[in-house]
């Protein structure tokens, strides 16, 4: 069984309550329960962390290289602002899939640029909570090839 870190960035702890027209009504806890179940179906151990603090996200990425075979990262608003987070992803020797619940390219212009995408193994956006599922499936396929 491989281990995957799902790392949620800022404000994702408010899922189900924040901008439901954009992010849906699924709660943060329900999302995580579903992702753990998907992991079990795919013989993957899912570990989940969330932080609203850039440094804590970077520390979690650094730590993941010691135990995880890959990372699903939703960097939230840091997608468009954080060179430090980009550098942390770039430093990893395990694959990182960037995910977004909304289609960031169909939203405000400032959201169209991701500092993470160029250093991620791939980016999945616009499929709601299923973006995470697609990310898990992508990591499993990457590890199989």
C-alpha positions as CSV (number, residue, x, y, z in Angstrom):
1,X,0.0,0.0,0.0
2,X,1.4,3.4,-1.0
3,X,0.9,6.5,1.0
4,X,-0.5,9.8,-0.5
5,X,-0.6,13.2,1.2
6,X,-3.6,15.3,0.4
7,X,-2.6,18.8,1.3
8,X,-5.3,21.4,1.4
9,X,-4.3,25.1,1.4
10,X,-5.9,28.2,2.8
11,X,-9.7,28.4,3.4
12,X,-10.4,24.9,2.3
13,X,-11.4,24.1,5.8
14,X,-14.5,26.2,5.1
15,X,-15.7,23.9,2.3
16,X,-19.5,23.6,2.4
17,X,-19.9,27.0,4.0
18,X,-17.8,29.3,1.8
19,X,-18.8,30.3,-1.8
20,X,-21.0,27.3,-2.3
21,X,-21.9,28.4,-5.8
22,X,-18.2,27.9,-6.6
23,X,-17.1,25.1,-4.3
24,X,-20.3,23.2,-3.6
25,X,-22.0,22.2,-0.4
26,X,-19.8,19.2,0.5
27,X,-18.2,19.8,3.9
28,X,-14.5,19.6,4.5
29,X,-14.9,16.5,6.7
30,X,-17.2,14.8,4.2
31,X,-14.7,15.5,1.4
32,X,-11.9,14.0,3.4
33,X,-14.0,10.9,4.3
34,X,-14.7,10.4,0.6
35,X,-11.0,10.7,-0.3
36,X,-10.0,8.2,2.3
37,X,-12.6,5.8,0.9
38,X,-11.3,6.3,-2.7
39,X,-7.8,5.6,-1.4
40,X,-8.9,2.4,0.1
41,X,-10.5,1.3,-3.1
42,X,-7.2,2.0,-4.9
43,X,-5.1,0.4,-2.1
44,X,-3.6,3.8,-1.2
45,X,-3.3,5.1,2.4
46,X,-4.5,8.7,2.3
47,X,-3.2,11.2,4.9
48,X,-4.8,14.6,5.0
49,X,-3.5,17.9,6.2
50,X,-4.8,21.5,5.9
51,X,-3.3,24.8,6.7
52,X,-4.0,28.4,6.2
53,X,-0.3,29.2,6.7
54,X,2.2,29.1,3.9
55,X,5.1,27.9,6.0
56,X,3.1,25.0,7.4
57,X,2.2,23.9,3.9
58,X,5.9,24.0,2.9
59,X,6.8,22.0,6.0
60,X,4.2,19.4,5.2
61,X,5.6,19.1,1.6
62,X,9.2,18.7,3.0
63,X,8.0,16.1,5.4
64,X,6.1,14.2,2.8
65,X,9.2,13.2,1.0
66,X,10.1,11.0,4.0
67,X,7.0,8.8,3.8
68,X,4.7,9.5,0.8
69,X,4.9,8.2,-2.7
70,X,3.0,11.3,-4.0
71,X,1.1,14.5,-3.1
72,X,-2.2,15.9,-4.1
73,X,-1.9,19.7,-3.5
74,X,-4.7,22.2,-3.5
75,X,-2.7,25.4,-2.9
76,X,-5.8,27.6,-2.8
77,X,-5.0,31.3,-3.1
78,X,-1.3,30.5,-2.8
79,X,-1.5,29.1,-6.3
80,X,-1.2,32.6,-7.7
81,X,1.1,34.2,-5.2
82,X,3.6,31.8,-3.6
83,X,7.1,31.3,-5.1
84,X,8.1,29.7,-1.8
85,X,5.4,27.0,-2.2
86,X,6.4,26.5,-5.9
87,X,10.0,26.0,-4.8
88,X,9.0,23.4,-2.2
89,X,7.1,21.5,-4.8
90,X,10.0,21.7,-7.2
91,X,12.4,20.3,-4.5
92,X,10.4,17.1,-4.1
93,X,11.5,13.9,-5.7
94,X,7.9,12.5,-5.5
95,X,5.2,13.5,-7.9
96,X,2.8,16.3,-7.0
97,X,-0.6,16.8,-8.6
98,X,-2.0,20.3,-8.3
99,X,-5.8,20.2,-8.0
100,X,-8.5,22.9,-7.9
101,X,-12.2,22.3,-7.3
102,X,-13.1,25.3,-9.5
103,X,-11.9,26.0,-13.0
104,X,-9.4,28.6,-12.2
105,X,-9.1,29.6,-15.9
106,X,-12.8,30.5,-16.0
107,X,-12.6,32.8,-13.0
108,X,-11.0,36.1,-12.4
109,X,-7.9,36.9,-14.5
110,X,-5.5,36.9,-11.5
111,X,-6.4,33.2,-10.9
112,X,-5.3,32.2,-14.4
113,X,-1.6,32.1,-13.5
114,X,-0.3,29.2,-11.3
115,X,3.2,29.2,-9.9
116,X,2.7,25.6,-9.1
117,X,1.6,24.1,-12.4
118,X,5.1,24.4,-14.1
119,X,6.7,22.2,-11.4
120,X,3.8,19.8,-10.8
121,X,3.4,16.4,-12.5
122,X,0.0,17.6,-13.6
123,X,-2.9,20.0,-12.9
124,X,-6.6,19.1,-12.6
125,X,-9.2,21.8,-12.2
126,X,-12.9,22.4,-12.5
127,X,-14.4,19.1,-11.4
128,X,-15.4,20.0,-7.9
129,X,-14.4,17.5,-5.2
130,X,-13.9,14.9,-8.0
131,X,-10.7,16.9,-9.0
132,X,-9.1,15.2,-5.9
133,X,-10.3,11.8,-7.0
134,X,-8.9,12.4,-10.5
135,X,-5.6,13.5,-8.8
136,X,-5.4,10.3,-6.8
137,X,-6.1,8.2,-9.9
138,X,-3.4,10.1,-11.8
139,X,-0.8,9.5,-9.0
140,X,-1.6,5.8,-9.1
141,X,-1.1,5.7,-12.8
142,X,2.1,7.6,-12.6
143,X,3.5,5.2,-10.1
144,X,2.5,2.2,-12.2
145,X,4.4,3.5,-15.3
